[in-house]
Amino acid sequence: MGYDVTQVQKSLAGFDYPGGPQELADHASSNGADQQLVDTIKGLDKEQFDGPNAVMSKLGEAGILGGSNS
């Protein structure tokens, strides 16, 4: 399943970078992200992200971006 880029960006909006996967996952959860996206973010294989582009890049590498909201 792929996540819509906009959906991911909304989930991470307002995060105070840098941060690790657990912090990002907690933030996404508090922004209303579904549990599957939260778990995906939590499982990202990177110690720390410097900004949203780094997160989106890692999600893209994992092949989980590009889905629709349907």
C-alpha positions as CSV (number, residue, x, y, z in Angstrom):
1,M,0.0,0.0,0.0
2,G,1.3,3.5,-0.8
3,Y,0.7,6.6,1.1
4,D,-0.3,9.9,-0.5
5,V,2.5,12.4,-0.1
6,T,0.0,15.0,1.1
7,Q,-1.3,12.6,3.8
8,V,2.2,12.0,5.1
9,Q,3.1,15.7,5.0
10,K,-0.1,16.5,7.0
11,S,0.9,13.8,9.6
12,L,4.3,15.4,10.0
13,A,3.3,19.0,9.9
14,G,4.6,21.1,12.8
15,F,7.3,18.6,13.8
16,D,10.4,20.3,15.3
17,Y,13.3,18.6,13.4
18,P,15.7,17.0,13.9
19,G,14.1,13.8,15.2
20,G,14.2,10.1,15.2
21,P,11.6,7.6,13.9
22,Q,9.9,7.1,17.2
23,E,9.5,10.9,17.8
24,L,8.2,11.3,14.2
25,A,5.8,8.4,14.7
26,D,4.5,9.9,18.0
27,H,4.0,13.2,16.3
28,A,2.2,11.6,13.3
29,S,-0.1,9.8,15.7
30,S,-1.0,13.0,17.5
31,N,-1.8,14.5,14.2
32,G,-4.3,11.8,13.4
33,A,-2.2,9.5,11.2
34,D,-3.6,6.0,10.9
35,Q,-1.8,3.3,12.9
36,Q,-0.2,1.6,9.8
37,L,1.5,4.9,8.8
38,V,2.6,5.5,12.4
39,D,4.1,2.0,12.5
40,T,5.8,2.5,9.1
41,I,7.4,5.8,10.2
42,K,8.5,4.1,13.5
43,G,10.2,1.4,11.5
44,L,12.2,3.7,9.2
45,D,15.9,2.6,9.1
46,K,17.5,5.9,10.0
47,E,18.7,7.2,13.4
48,Q,17.7,10.9,12.8
49,F,16.0,13.0,10.2
50,D,17.0,16.6,9.6
51,G,13.8,17.7,7.9
52,P,10.7,16.6,6.1
53,N,12.5,16.0,2.8
54,A,14.7,13.4,4.5
55,V,11.6,11.6,5.8
56,M,9.9,11.7,2.4
57,S,13.1,10.5,0.7
58,K,13.3,7.5,3.0
59,L,9.7,6.6,2.6
60,G,10.2,6.9,-1.2
61,E,13.2,4.5,-1.0
62,A,11.0,2.1,0.9
63,G,8.5,2.2,-1.9
64,I,5.5,3.3,0.2
65,L,4.7,6.6,-1.3
66,G,2.4,7.3,-4.2
67,G,-0.8,5.7,-3.1
68,S,-4.1,7.5,-3.1
69,N,-6.5,8.2,-0.3
70,S,-9.0,5.7,-1.5
